[in-house]
Amino acid sequence: MRMLLMVLAGCAMHANSWASAPIDVVILCDAGYPPYSYAEGDEAKGLYTDILRTAFTRMPEYNVHIRPVPWARGLAEVASGRAFALYPPYHRPNARPWMDFSRPILREKVVVFVRAELARIRTVEHFPFGYSGLRIGVNRGFMSIDDQDYQSMLATGALKQSYANDNRTNLARLYHGRIDVYINDRLSVQWELEQMQRESIFAQSDLNWLVEGPWLSGEAGYLGYTRLNASAYPYKPKFMQRLDEILAELERDGSIERLTKSYDLVNPLYSPGDGI
């Protein structure tokens, strides 16, 4: 009898240990969206990665592995149910009916960047009327600027808008005076400016030729979950609920704001409020 009790006790301990083992979860991330989500070798980096890793430390019931992939491949894997989740898609439920979304992780900010000599003589905080006659640069594929006055000024020729492929090309155009203004995501532009400074692409060591103008808009990034192949991810409902709770906690306690500020330029750009 005593031996039987010992065996049963051992089985119970083993069962409890097995039941409490964390669930392995694989999440994909965009490998090419710095500074928000990118890869260095096989390692996931970026602001969204930092926020989610912080959240996952508060979810010990899951052992989360983050795997960087090209964006198009990640979307295809989630769309087919081969992958559990991917970050950071924008909220597009109509375009992606096969995807469920977490609560917003972070709101990205679209900002106007202006050559400093123009900011000294223009009321650049008054967008778009303070920009009449200027040349605006944007990236190809960039979301349209949802401002009726801006669109009207483009239609009448009061503003000129041109395109380049990426941040680096448009920042070089801005630096050399081929455009007057560049509009894009704030942190993405700051990240590229730092890379270009390190590579000595700009003649001067500082960025006093550039001013950060008004913030125009922004979209939030999410963790997007597949709606397909549900039997492969039985933990999905509880995982979604728990992550949303923790993301709300991180927002309330200031963790997301602190992580975001850590991605700002070491020497911030001038802004119209700085009295340039």
MARZA-386763 format. One record per residue (C-alpha): residue number from 1; residue in three letters; x, y, z. Coordinates in steps of 0.5 Angstrom, whole numbers, plus 500, padded with zeros to 3 digits. Last residue first. Example, Ala and Ser with C-alpha at 12.3 -4.5 7.8 and 13.67 -1.06 7.14 Angstrom:
2
> num; residu; u; v; w
> 2; SER; 527; 498; 514 $
> 1; ALA; 525; 491; 516 $
***
This chain:
276
> num; residu; u; v; w
> 276; ILE; 529; 657; 431 $
> 275; GLY; 525; 658; 437 $
> 274; ASP; 524; 651; 440 $
> 273; GLY; 517; 651; 438 $
> 272; PRO; 518; 651; 431 $
> 271; SER; 522; 644; 432 $
> 270; TYR; 529; 643; 432 $
> 269; LEU; 531; 636; 431 $
> 268; PRO; 533; 632; 437 $
> 267; ASN; 540; 630; 439 $
> 266; VAL; 540; 623; 441 $
> 265; LEU; 535; 621; 436 $
> 264; ASP; 528; 618; 439 $
> 263; TYR; 528; 610; 440 $
> 262; SER; 529; 610; 447 $
> 261; LYS; 522; 615; 447 $
> 260; THR; 518; 609; 445 $
> 259; LEU; 521; 604; 450 $
> 258; ARG; 519; 610; 455 $
> 257; GLU; 512; 611; 452 $
> 256; ILE; 510; 603; 452 $
> 255; SER; 512; 602; 459 $
> 254; GLY; 508; 608; 462 $
> 253; ASP; 504; 604; 467 $
> 252; ARG; 498; 605; 463 $
> 251; GLU; 500; 603; 456 $
> 250; LEU; 504; 597; 459 $
> 249; GLU; 498; 595; 463 $
> 248; ALA; 493; 596; 457 $
> 247; LEU; 498; 591; 453 $
> 246; ILE; 498; 586; 459 $
> 245; GLU; 490; 586; 458 $
> 244; ASP; 491; 585; 451 $
> 243; LEU; 496; 580; 451 $
> 242; ARG; 492; 576; 456 $
> 241; GLN; 485; 576; 452 $
> 240; MET; 489; 574; 445 $
> 239; PHE; 493; 568; 449 $
> 238; LYS; 486; 566; 452 $
> 237; PRO; 483; 565; 445 $
> 236; LYS; 489; 563; 441 $
> 235; TYR; 491; 557; 446 $
> 234; PRO; 488; 552; 441 $
> 233; TYR; 492; 554; 436 $
> 232; ALA; 493; 548; 431 $
> 231; SER; 486; 546; 431 $
> 230; ALA; 484; 553; 429 $
> 229; ASN; 487; 552; 422 $
> 228; LEU; 484; 559; 420 $
> 227; ARG; 483; 566; 423 $
> 226; THR; 490; 568; 423 $
> 225; TYR; 492; 573; 429 $
> 224; GLY; 495; 580; 427 $
> 223; LEU; 499; 583; 433 $
> 222; TYR; 497; 591; 432 $
> 221; GLY; 500; 597; 429 $
> 220; ALA; 497; 604; 430 $
> 219; GLU; 496; 609; 424 $
> 218; GLY; 498; 616; 425 $
> 217; SER; 496; 623; 423 $
> 216; LEU; 499; 630; 422 $
> 215; TRP; 505; 632; 427 $
> 214; PRO; 507; 639; 425 $
> 213; GLY; 514; 640; 423 $
> 212; GLU; 521; 637; 425 $
> 211; VAL; 527; 642; 423 $
> 210; LEU; 533; 640; 418 $
> 209; TRP; 539; 643; 417 $
> 208; ASN; 541; 643; 424 $
> 207; LEU; 542; 636; 423 $
> 206; ASP; 549; 635; 426 $
> 205; SER; 556; 633; 424 $
> 204; GLN; 556; 637; 417 $
> 203; ALA; 557; 634; 410 $
> 202; PHE; 552; 629; 411 $
> 201; ILE; 553; 622; 408 $
> 200; SER; 558; 621; 414 $
> 199; GLU; 556; 614; 414 $
> 198; ARG; 554; 615; 422 $
> 197; GLN; 550; 621; 420 $
> 196; MET; 546; 617; 414 $
> 195; GLN; 544; 611; 419 $
> 194; GLU; 542; 616; 424 $
> 193; LEU; 538; 620; 419 $
> 192; GLU; 535; 613; 417 $
> 191; TRP; 532; 612; 424 $
> 190; GLN; 530; 619; 425 $
> 189; VAL; 526; 618; 419 $
> 188; SER; 523; 611; 421 $
> 187; LEU; 521; 614; 428 $
> 186; ARG; 517; 620; 425 $
> 185; ASP; 513; 616; 419 $
> 184; ASN; 513; 620; 413 $
> 183; ILE; 513; 627; 410 $
> 182; TYR; 519; 631; 407 $
> 181; VAL; 519; 638; 405 $
> 180; ASP; 523; 643; 401 $
> 179; ILE; 525; 638; 395 $
> 178; ARG; 531; 638; 391 $
> 177; GLY; 535; 642; 396 $
> 176; HIS; 541; 637; 397 $
> 175; TYR; 539; 635; 404 $
> 174; LEU; 531; 634; 402 $
> 173; ARG; 534; 630; 396 $
> 172; ALA; 538; 626; 401 $
> 171; LEU; 532; 625; 406 $
> 170; ASN; 528; 623; 400 $
> 169; THR; 533; 617; 397 $
> 168; ARG; 534; 615; 405 $
> 167; ASN; 527; 614; 406 $
> 166; ASP; 525; 610; 401 $
> 165; ASN; 523; 609; 393 $
> 164; ALA; 522; 617; 391 $
> 163; TYR; 516; 621; 390 $
> 162; SER; 514; 628; 388 $
> 161; GLN; 509; 633; 390 $
> 160; LYS; 508; 640; 388 $
> 159; LEU; 503; 645; 392 $
> 158; ALA; 499; 650; 390 $
> 157; GLY; 498; 646; 383 $
> 156; THR; 491; 647; 384 $
> 155; ALA; 490; 639; 385 $
> 154; LEU; 495; 639; 390 $
> 153; MET; 492; 645; 394 $
> 152; SER; 486; 641; 394 $
> 151; GLN; 489; 635; 397 $
> 150; TYR; 492; 639; 402 $
> 149; ASP; 486; 642; 404 $
> 148; GLN; 482; 636; 404 $
> 147; ASP; 487; 633; 409 $
> 146; ASP; 488; 625; 409 $
> 145; ILE; 495; 625; 406 $
> 144; SER; 495; 619; 402 $
> 143; MET; 499; 612; 405 $
> 142; PHE; 506; 612; 402 $
> 141; GLY; 506; 607; 396 $
> 140; ARG; 512; 611; 393 $
> 139; ASN; 515; 615; 399 $
> 138; VAL; 513; 622; 400 $
> 137; GLY; 517; 629; 398 $
> 136; ILE; 513; 636; 398 $
> 135; ARG; 516; 642; 393 $
> 134; LEU; 514; 648; 396 $
> 133; GLY; 509; 654; 393 $
> 132; SER; 504; 654; 399 $
> 131; TYR; 507; 651; 405 $
> 130; GLY; 504; 655; 410 $
> 129; PHE; 497; 653; 408 $
> 128; PRO; 498; 646; 409 $
> 127; PHE; 499; 646; 415 $
> 126; HIS; 500; 652; 419 $
> 125; GLU; 506; 649; 424 $
> 124; VAL; 511; 651; 418 $
> 123; THR; 509; 659; 419 $
> 122; ARG; 515; 660; 414 $
> 121; ILE; 521; 664; 414 $
> 120; ARG; 525; 660; 419 $
> 119; ALA; 522; 654; 417 $
> 118; LEU; 525; 655; 410 $
> 117; GLU; 532; 656; 412 $
> 116; ALA; 531; 649; 417 $
> 115; ARG; 529; 645; 411 $
> 114; VAL; 522; 642; 413 $
> 113; PHE; 520; 635; 416 $
> 112; VAL; 513; 634; 416 $
> 111; VAL; 511; 628; 421 $
> 110; VAL; 506; 622; 421 $
> 109; LYS; 506; 618; 428 $
> 108; GLU; 506; 611; 429 $
> 107; ARG; 501; 609; 434 $
> 106; LEU; 503; 603; 438 $
> 105; ILE; 500; 596; 440 $
> 104; PRO; 493; 597; 438 $
> 103; ARG; 489; 591; 442 $
> 102; SER; 490; 585; 438 $
> 101; PHE; 487; 583; 431 $
> 100; ASP; 484; 578; 428 $
> 99; MET; 486; 576; 421 $
> 98; TRP; 482; 572; 415 $
> 97; PRO; 478; 578; 413 $
> 96; ARG; 484; 581; 411 $
> 95; ALA; 482; 587; 406 $
> 94; ASN; 476; 588; 410 $
> 93; PRO; 479; 588; 417 $
> 92; ARG; 485; 592; 415 $
> 91; HIS; 488; 595; 422 $
> 90; TYR; 495; 596; 421 $
> 89; PRO; 499; 590; 421 $
> 88; PRO; 505; 589; 426 $
> 87; TYR; 506; 584; 427 $
> 86; LEU; 505; 577; 425 $
> 85; ALA; 500; 571; 428 $
> 84; PHE; 499; 563; 428 $
> 83; ALA; 503; 561; 422 $
> 82; ARG; 501; 556; 417 $
> 81; GLY; 493; 559; 417 $
> 80; SER; 493; 560; 410 $
> 79; ALA; 493; 568; 411 $
> 78; VAL; 498; 568; 417 $
> 77; GLU; 503; 564; 412 $
> 76; ALA; 501; 569; 406 $
> 75; LEU; 502; 575; 411 $
> 74; GLY; 509; 573; 413 $
> 73; ARG; 511; 572; 406 $
> 72; ALA; 509; 579; 404 $
> 71; TRP; 513; 582; 410 $
> 70; PRO; 519; 578; 409 $
> 69; VAL; 520; 574; 416 $
> 68; PRO; 523; 575; 423 $
> 67; ARG; 521; 569; 428 $
> 66; ILE; 519; 571; 435 $
> 65; HIS; 519; 565; 440 $
> 64; VAL; 514; 565; 445 $
> 63; ASN; 514; 561; 451 $
> 62; TYR; 507; 562; 454 $
> 61; GLU; 505; 561; 461 $
> 60; PRO; 510; 566; 464 $
> 59; MET; 506; 572; 461 $
> 58; ARG; 509; 578; 464 $
> 57; THR; 515; 577; 460 $
> 56; PHE; 511; 576; 454 $
> 55; ALA; 509; 584; 455 $
> 54; THR; 516; 586; 455 $
> 53; ARG; 518; 582; 449 $
> 52; LEU; 512; 585; 445 $
> 51; ILE; 514; 592; 447 $
> 50; ASP; 521; 591; 445 $
> 49; THR; 519; 587; 438 $
> 48; TYR; 514; 593; 437 $
> 47; LEU; 520; 598; 438 $
> 46; GLY; 525; 594; 433 $
> 45; LYS; 529; 587; 433 $
> 44; ALA; 528; 580; 431 $
> 43; GLU; 534; 576; 431 $
> 42; ASP; 536; 571; 425 $
> 41; GLY; 541; 576; 423 $
> 40; GLU; 539; 583; 425 $
> 39; ALA; 532; 583; 423 $
> 38; TYR; 527; 588; 423 $
> 37; SER; 521; 591; 426 $
> 36; TYR; 519; 598; 429 $
> 35; PRO; 526; 602; 427 $
> 34; PRO; 526; 599; 422 $
> 33; TYR; 521; 595; 417 $
> 32; GLY; 524; 590; 414 $
> 31; ALA; 524; 583; 418 $
> 30; ASP; 517; 584; 419 $
> 29; CYS; 515; 579; 425 $
> 28; LEU; 512; 572; 426 $
> 27; ILE; 510; 569; 432 $
> 26; VAL; 511; 562; 435 $
> 25; VAL; 508; 560; 441 $
> 24; ASP; 511; 554; 446 $
> 23; ILE; 506; 553; 452 $
> 22; PRO; 509; 553; 458 $
> 21; ALA; 509; 547; 463 $
> 20; SER; 504; 548; 468 $
> 19; ALA; 500; 541; 466 $
> 18; TRP; 507; 537; 466 $
> 17; SER; 509; 539; 473 $
> 16; ASN; 502; 538; 475 $
> 15; ALA; 502; 531; 472 $
> 14; HIS; 509; 529; 474 $
> 13; MET; 507; 531; 482 $
> 12; ALA; 501; 527; 481 $
> 11; CYS; 505; 521; 478 $
> 10; GLY; 510; 521; 484 $
> 9; ALA; 504; 521; 489 $
> 8; LEU; 501; 515; 486 $
> 7; VAL; 508; 512; 486 $
> 6; MET; 509; 513; 493 $
> 5; LEU; 502; 511; 495 $
> 4; LEU; 503; 505; 492 $
> 3; MET; 509; 503; 495 $
> 2; ARG; 506; 505; 502 $
> 1; MET; 500; 500; 500 $
***
